[in-house]
Structure formats: structure tokens, C-alpha cells
């Protein structure tokens, strides 16, 4: 026998009076209700319901009203942060955590203590990856247990790191080589302690973090946090190299090679603080582990100086190739001529031009015969050098002294000239066998 169900047994009681085809929606889930309101265009009402739900969630915190929950998105999930009601509450009942973790494999060197690892990573400004075993949340003296908290989700699914504090300010300095004069090789460096290794008793001062510097300079010395100052036997090692992101860069290679050139004959190398102009590092009798040929070094530096000037003039930056060909050097000469507004003179053996009009050739041969000619011609040059295109270089060629080669032979060809034919007229140097070219930027 069926059981009668009346309105007193129902969770939702509905009364329909004089209903004429009315639609009735019974909703238990607030999310469904909010969705229904949005579908009906009742956005303000939907926002109000959502706020009511959020307010109810905030009050679920065990220390409410001193603390409340704030929902945060973690991927596709929602977790809750602990939010104090005021700064005073946060100070009186501070939020803190207790837990257990281990250092992930491969970060500490053999025999390195946790304190030494933290010190080393602090000066190198590197994070330490850790494996968080568990974590407890405390507010004041109260242990908070909540599996929906942000920290609970982070232990289960997140990555954990010990992040070093920012290092104090760096020393802004310049690198100077002293000969008969003081030569400023690098005018701006940001130097700071980048490594401290207690086990190996060494520390490194460098500008490795100065990312806009084309060179990386390093001072490797005994750890002054262990010893007051390096002894005579404990030498300070100086390194300089081109930064990886500046390899094939004209200026970077130029600075590096200038150091190799001038350091070998300088009497002293100095690092001078820009703000105080005090010398905070100096070294005499600098010795280089370098066997580079000085003539080849000077030739390369001359080329780099020329390329630097071209870069500045055209507001470009080259990427140097491993090997330069003859065409590359010719293009460099053209760009130098543009900058210097200087003519380039080259020898010629022969020159020829084509005519397709009989009367013009006839007049040309009769007027010229064996008289010397000056011929000018304009050319628009388009080329690429080390990945940089040049499209607006104009060349004005001047042939100073040319004479027609075999004029009688050309006259005979004219006897058989038909419409549509072309005649090649060859010319040869007269008393001057050179071509003068003036290059400029076409405007």
C-alpha cells in the first residue's frame, strides 16, 4: 500500500492557488539559484545572493570575528586564506606556521650545513627548493585545523621554496688601468657579493646581476667573513669575460679585447667607487693567461672601433659572424666612406656600355673619336651586413678619362644595324685608369 505524502513531509512546501499553467522551479542549491537568476537577467539579485553566501563562508572561521575566511582560486579549486579583522588583531593574535620540511636532493654540496647552504644561496640570490612534509596553522595560541585552507592545499599540491631576502645595495664602480695615464676601461659597474662558500673558504664579488653590462667581472678571494683580510699567500683572482647574452656583440668584444691589450702593460688595475672616488680594490703587476698575438689583437680592435662608429651613425647593432669574408670588408669600406664623406678610388681595366639607337651611337662615335671622356653614373646600392639591411645607399661613379676602344670597328657594325639591335661600345682608360666613387645616404 502506497504511503501518502503531504506538504508537512516535504522540505519545500509549495502552494498553487488558481494556477493556470504557471512554471514552478524548486531549487535547493544556491549555485543553481544564482545561475537561474543570471539566465533570467537578474544580475543585481544574483550578486546579492553571492555576497550572502560569501559572508556566511567568512563567518565559518573558528576565531570569527577576529579572523575570517577569504576565498582564493587555486587552479580550478577554491581555498581559504585567514584574514584578520584589523592590524591590531593581527598583532595581538599573530598568524604563524609550524611544520617540517627537507631540502630537495642536489642542492647542498657534500658536507654543507643548512646554515652554510642558506648563506650561499642568499649571496647568489637563488631559491632553495624544499619538500614540505606537513604544516600547522596557529593564530596566537590556537591551532587551526581546516582542510580547505590555502596552506593545506599548498602542502598537497604546491611547490615550496625558501626565497632569500634582497641583498643590500651594490657598489657602483669603474674599472681603471693605470699606465702613464689612467685609462677608464669600463665606466659603470654594479658590484656586489654574489657567492660565499664557507666550506671552500672563498667569496666572489661580481657584477653578474648587472644584466645590461656586456662584460662580467669577478673578484674571487678568501672569505672575509672567516678571515679579517687575505694574507699574502691568499691571492685574489680577477676574471673578466663577455656576458652570454652579449656574445657576438661589437661593444662587448671591444671592451674585452681592450682589457687584454692594456692590462698586459699597465702598472696597476683599480676598481674605483663612483660616489666617493675611493679605490676599494687595486692590483699591481697584472698577469694574464693569454697568448693572443698582439698584432692580430690590434687589427681586430681597429675593426671593432670602425664597426662601433658605424653602429652609432646608423643607430643599429650588429651580430658578428664566426668568419668574415671579403664581401663583408668591402661593405664596411662603403659604410665608412658614407660616414667620412670620402671618395673611394679603384682601378679599372675596361668599361662598356650598350646602345640601342643607331643615331645616338653614330653621334657618340663621331663626336668622341679618340678624345678622352668623363662619364658619371648613379647607382642605388642594396646590401646586408651581419644581418642588418642597408637600402638607401647611393653611389655616384665617375670615370675620369676614358677613350673608345676600336671606334672603326663600331662604325662597321653600324652599317648592318637594324631596328631593335644593340651595340656594345667598349671603352678603355686613357691617361687615368681609375674610377672614383662617392657614397652617400639617399634622402
C-alpha positions in Angstrom: 0.0 0.0 0.0 1.5 3.4 -1.0 2.4 6.0 1.5 0.6 9.3 1.3 3.0 12.3 1.0 1.6 15.6 2.1 3.1 19.1 2.4 4.1 18.5 6.0 6.6 15.8 5.0 8.3 18.0 2.3 11.5 20.0 2.5 10.0 22.6 0.1 6.3 23.5 0.6 4.6 24.8 -2.5 1.0 26.1 -2.7 -0.6 26.7 -6.1 -3.8 28.7 -6.0 -5.8 29.2 -9.2 -2.7 28.2 -11.2 -3.1 28.5 -14.9 0.0 26.8 -16.5 2.5 28.6 -14.2 6.1 27.3 -14.3 7.5 26.3 -10.9 11.2 25.9 -10.2 12.3 24.2 -7.0 15.9 25.0 -6.2 17.9 23.7 -3.2 21.5 24.5 -4.4 22.4 28.2 -4.1 24.7 27.9 -7.2 21.8 26.7 -9.2 19.7 29.5 -7.9 22.4 32.1 -8.8 22.7 30.5 -12.3 18.9 30.7 -12.8 18.9 34.4 -11.8 21.7 35.1 -14.3 19.8 33.3 -17.0 16.8 35.5 -16.2 18.9 38.6 -16.4 18.6 39.4 -12.7 22.3 40.2 -12.3 21.9 42.5 -9.3 19.9 39.9 -7.4 22.4 37.2 -8.3 25.3 39.3 -6.9 23.3 39.9 -3.7 22.9 36.1 -3.2 26.6 35.5 -3.9 27.5 38.1 -1.3 25.3 36.4 1.2 27.0 33.1 0.6 30.4 34.7 0.8 29.5 36.4 4.1 28.4 33.1 5.5 31.7 31.4 4.5 33.7 34.2 6.1 31.9 33.6 9.4 32.9 29.9 9.5 36.3 30.8 10.7 36.9 29.3 14.2 38.2 32.7 15.5 35.4 34.8 14.0 35.0 37.8 14.3 38.8 38.3 15.0 39.6 36.4 11.8 37.5 35.4 8.8 38.0 33.3 5.7 38.7 34.8 2.3 38.2 32.6 -0.8 41.1 32.4 -3.3 41.3 30.5 -6.6 44.0 27.8 -6.9 43.6 26.5 -10.4 40.2 25.0 -10.7 39.8 24.8 -6.9 38.9 27.3 -4.1 40.8 27.5 -0.9 40.6 30.0 2.1 43.0 32.4 3.5 43.0 33.7 7.1 42.1 37.4 7.2 42.5 39.4 10.4 39.8 42.0 11.2 42.4 44.7 11.7 46.1 45.4 12.2 45.6 45.4 15.9 44.0 41.9 15.8 46.9 40.6 13.6 49.4 42.0 16.1 47.5 40.6 19.2 46.8 37.2 17.6 49.6 36.7 15.0 49.2 34.1 12.2 52.2 31.7 12.2 53.1 28.3 11.0 54.9 25.3 12.3 56.0 22.3 10.2 58.6 20.0 8.9 60.5 20.0 5.6 63.6 18.6 3.9 65.9 20.0 1.3 65.3 18.5 -2.1 68.2 16.4 -3.5 71.1 18.0 -5.3 71.0 21.5 -3.7 73.5 21.2 -0.9 77.1 20.3 -1.5 78.7 17.3 0.3 79.2 18.1 3.9 77.5 21.5 3.7 75.4 22.5 6.7 71.9 24.0 6.4 73.2 27.4 7.6 76.0 27.4 5.0 73.5 26.5 2.3 71.2 29.3 3.2 74.2 31.7 3.3 75.5 30.6 -0.1 72.0 30.9 -1.6 71.5 34.3 -0.1 74.5 35.8 -1.7 73.8 34.0 -5.0 70.1 35.2 -4.7 68.9 31.7 -5.5 65.8 30.0 -4.1 66.1 26.7 -2.1 63.6 24.1 -3.2 62.2 22.2 -0.2 59.8 19.2 0.3 57.2 20.2 2.8 56.2 17.2 4.9 53.4 18.9 6.9 52.4 22.3 8.2 50.4 23.5 11.2 48.5 26.8 11.2 48.5 28.8 14.5 46.8 32.0 15.3 48.1 33.2 18.7 48.0 30.1 20.9 45.1 28.5 18.9 45.8 25.6 16.5 43.6 26.0 13.4 42.5 22.7 11.7 40.9 23.3 8.3 41.5 21.0 5.3 40.2 23.8 3.0 42.8 26.3 4.0 45.3 27.7 1.4 48.3 26.2 3.3 46.7 22.8 3.3 46.3 22.9 -0.4 49.8 24.2 -0.9 51.3 21.2 1.1 49.4 18.8 -1.0 49.8 20.3 -4.5 52.1 23.3 -4.4 55.9 23.9 -4.8 57.8 25.2 -1.8 60.9 27.4 -1.7 63.0 29.3 0.7 63.3 32.7 -1.0 66.4 34.8 0.0 65.9 38.4 1.1 67.2 41.0 -1.3 70.9 41.9 -1.0 71.8 45.3 0.3 72.9 48.0 -2.3 75.6 47.2 -4.8 78.8 49.2 -5.2 78.8 51.4 -8.3 82.3 51.5 -9.7 84.5 51.9 -12.7 87.4 49.8 -13.9 90.6 51.7 -14.4 94.0 50.6 -15.9 97.0 52.8 -14.9 99.8 53.3 -17.3 101.3 56.7 -17.8 97.7 57.8 -17.7 94.6 56.4 -16.1 92.5 54.6 -18.7 88.9 54.0 -17.9 88.1 50.7 -19.4 84.5 50.2 -18.0 82.8 53.3 -16.8 79.9 51.7 -14.9 79.8 48.5 -12.9 77.4 47.4 -10.2 79.4 45.1 -7.9 78.0 43.0 -5.1 78.8 39.9 -3.1 77.5 37.0 -5.3 78.9 34.0 -3.5 80.1 33.0 -0.1 81.3 29.4 0.3 82.4 28.7 3.9 83.5 25.1 3.0 85.9 26.2 0.3 86.8 29.4 2.2 86.0 31.7 -0.7 83.8 34.6 -1.7 83.0 36.2 -5.0 82.3 39.9 -5.7 81.0 40.5 -9.2 78.5 42.3 -11.5 76.8 39.1 -12.6 73.4 40.6 -11.8 74.0 43.8 -13.9 72.3 42.3 -16.9 72.8 45.4 -19.1 76.6 45.2 -18.8 78.3 43.5 -21.8 81.1 42.0 -19.6 81.1 40.1 -16.3 83.8 41.0 -13.9 84.6 38.8 -10.8 86.9 39.1 -7.8 87.5 35.7 -6.2 89.0 35.9 -2.8 89.2 34.2 0.6 86.1 34.5 2.7 86.5 37.7 4.7 83.6 36.6 7.0 86.0 34.0 8.3 89.3 35.8 8.0 89.9 39.5 8.6 91.7 40.1 5.3 93.5 37.9 2.7 97.1 37.1 3.5 100.0 37.5 1.0 99.7 33.8 0.1 95.9 34.0 -0.3 95.9 35.7 -3.7 92.8 37.5 -5.1 91.9 36.2 -8.6 90.4 38.6 -11.1 88.2 37.3 -14.0 86.6 39.2 -16.9 84.5 37.7 -19.7 81.8 38.5 -22.2 78.3 38.0 -20.9 76.5 35.2 -22.6 73.6 37.5 -23.8 76.2 39.8 -25.4 78.2 37.2 -27.3 78.8 38.4 -30.9 78.2 41.9 -29.7 80.6 44.5 -31.1 81.0 46.6 -28.0 81.3 43.6 -25.6 84.2 42.1 -27.7 85.8 45.5 -27.9 85.8 46.0 -24.1 87.1 42.5 -23.6 90.0 42.8 -26.1 90.9 46.3 -24.8 91.3 44.8 -21.4 93.6 42.1 -22.8 95.6 44.8 -24.7 96.1 47.3 -22.0 96.2 45.1 -18.9 99.4 43.3 -20.0 101.3 46.6 -20.0 99.6 48.5 -17.1 101.3 49.1 -13.8 98.1 48.8 -11.8 94.5 47.9 -12.1 91.9 49.7 -9.9 88.2 49.5 -9.1 87.1 53.0 -8.0 83.8 53.7 -6.3 81.9 56.3 -8.4 80.2 58.1 -5.4 83.3 58.5 -3.3 86.1 58.1 -5.9 87.9 55.9 -3.4 89.9 52.9 -4.6 88.4 49.8 -3.0 90.4 47.3 -5.0 93.8 47.5 -6.7 96.3 45.0 -8.1 99.8 45.6 -9.4 101.8 43.6 -11.9 98.7 42.1 -13.5 99.5 38.8 -15.2 97.3 37.4 -17.9 96.8 33.8 -19.0 96.6 34.9 -22.6 98.8 34.1 -25.6 96.9 36.1 -28.2 99.1 37.7 -31.0 99.3 41.4 -30.3 99.3 42.4 -34.0 96.1 40.3 -34.6 94.6 41.8 -31.4 95.3 45.4 -32.7 93.8 44.6 -36.1 90.7 43.2 -34.5 90.3 46.2 -32.2 90.7 48.6 -35.2 87.9 46.7 -37.0 85.7 46.8 -33.9 86.2 50.5 -33.4 85.1 51.1 -37.0 82.0 48.9 -36.5 81.2 50.7 -33.3 81.2 54.0 -35.2 79.0 52.6 -38.0 76.5 51.3 -35.3 76.4 54.7 -33.7 76.0 56.6 -37.1 73.2 54.3 -38.4 71.6 53.5 -34.9 72.0 49.8 -35.4 73.5 46.8 -33.7 75.5 44.1 -35.5 75.7 40.4 -34.6 79.3 39.4 -35.5 79.7 36.1 -37.5 82.3 33.5 -36.8 84.2 34.2 -40.0 84.2 37.4 -42.1 84.5 37.2 -45.9 86.0 39.7 -48.4 82.5 41.0 -49.3 82.0 41.9 -45.6 85.1 44.0 -45.6 84.1 45.7 -48.9 80.7 46.6 -47.4 82.4 48.0 -44.3 84.6 50.2 -46.5 81.4 51.5 -48.2 79.8 52.4 -44.9 83.0 54.1 -43.7 83.0 56.2 -46.9 79.4 57.3 -46.2 80.3 58.4 -42.7 83.6 60.1 -43.7 82.1 61.6 -46.9 85.2 60.3 -48.6 85.7 59.1 -52.2 86.8 55.6 -52.9 89.3 55.2 -55.8 89.7 51.9 -57.6 91.5 50.8 -60.7 89.7 49.9 -63.9 90.8 47.9 -67.0 87.8 48.2 -69.2 84.4 49.7 -69.2 81.5 49.0 -71.6 78.0 50.3 -72.3 75.2 49.2 -74.6 73.3 51.4 -77.1 70.0 50.5 -78.8 69.7 53.6 -81.0 71.8 53.9 -84.2 71.8 57.7 -84.4 72.9 58.0 -80.8 75.9 55.6 -81.4 76.7 57.4 -84.6 76.8 60.8 -82.9 78.7 59.4 -80.0 81.5 57.9 -82.2 81.7 61.0 -84.5 81.9 63.5 -81.6 84.3 61.5 -79.4 86.6 59.6 -81.8 89.8 59.4 -79.9 89.1 62.2 -77.4 89.1 61.3 -73.6 85.7 61.1 -71.9 84.4 61.8 -68.4 81.4 59.6 -67.6 79.3 59.7 -64.4 76.7 57.2 -63.3 74.5 56.9 -60.2 73.7 53.6 -58.6 71.3 52.6 -55.7 73.1 50.0 -53.6 71.2 47.5 -51.5 73.1 45.0 -49.3 73.1 43.4 -45.9 75.9 43.3 -43.4 75.8 41.0 -40.4 72.1 40.7 -40.5 71.4 44.4 -40.9 69.9 45.6 -44.2 71.0 48.8 -45.9 68.7 50.0 -48.7 69.3 53.7 -49.1 73.0 53.9 -50.0 73.6 55.9 -53.2 76.8 55.6 -55.2 78.0 58.2 -57.7 80.6 56.8 -60.0 83.0 59.0 -62.0 85.2 57.6 -64.8 87.7 60.4 -65.3 89.4 59.5 -68.5 88.1 57.0 -71.0 88.5 56.6 -74.7 86.6 54.4 -77.2 88.2 51.1 -77.9 88.2 50.2 -81.7 86.0 53.1 -83.0 86.4 51.9 -86.6 85.1 48.5 -85.8 82.0 50.1 -84.2 81.4 52.2 -87.4 81.4 49.0 -89.5 78.8 47.4 -87.1 76.6 50.4 -87.6 76.4 49.6 -91.4 74.5 46.4 -90.5 72.5 47.9 -87.6 68.7 47.1 -87.7 66.0 48.4 -85.5 65.8 46.5 -82.2 69.6 45.7 -82.3 72.0 46.8 -79.6 75.7 47.7 -80.0 78.2 47.2 -77.2 80.7 50.1 -77.0 83.8 49.2 -75.1 85.9 51.9 -73.5 89.4 51.8 -72.0 91.4 54.1 -69.7 93.2 56.9 -71.3 95.8 58.7 -69.2 94.0 57.7 -66.0 92.9 54.2 -65.2 90.8 54.7 -62.1 87.2 55.0 -61.0 86.2 57.5 -58.3 83.0 56.7 -56.3 81.3 58.9 -53.7 78.8 57.2 -51.4 76.0 58.9 -49.5 72.7 58.2 -47.8 69.8 58.8 -50.2 67.2 61.1 -48.6 
